[in-house]
Amino acid sequence: MKVRDYECDLQGVVNNANYQHYMEHTRHEFLESLGVNFGQMHEEGLDAFVTKVTISYKKSLRSGEHFRSALRCTMCAPKLVFHQDILHTDGSFAARGEVECVVVENGRLTRGEFFAELLRDVLPQDEK
């Protein structure tokens, strides 16, 4: 991805909130690659919610800079935990994050079955 001018603050670096946007975009792209459509999920009574976000900021990104956003995930039922990195092109960390998500079905917290089924062929056996 590439940093856009409006994502930066007065110091000329990416505003902290935008790292969370980058991470969210990466999670959505990942889940979409597995066939998840959030609109369709909602119509079926399923909603995914972020329950916790922790981000450590390392080395600021600047306007025009290209970067890579990467993730891996682990199941900790009922949560799916995303471990996410925002990396400079040289591989150094701009930010590291951990995002916990759950699925609610018709207003009730599930035990994580949706994520477990979705990731059945993606996660190593010991992370299910």
ABEGO torsion letter per residue (X at the ends): XBBBAAABBAAGBBBAAAAAAAAAAAAAAAAAAAGBBAAAAAAAGBBBBBABBBBBBABBBBBGBBBBBBBBBBBBOABBBBBBBBBBAAGBBABBBBBBBBBBBGGBBBAGAAAAAAAAAABBAAAX
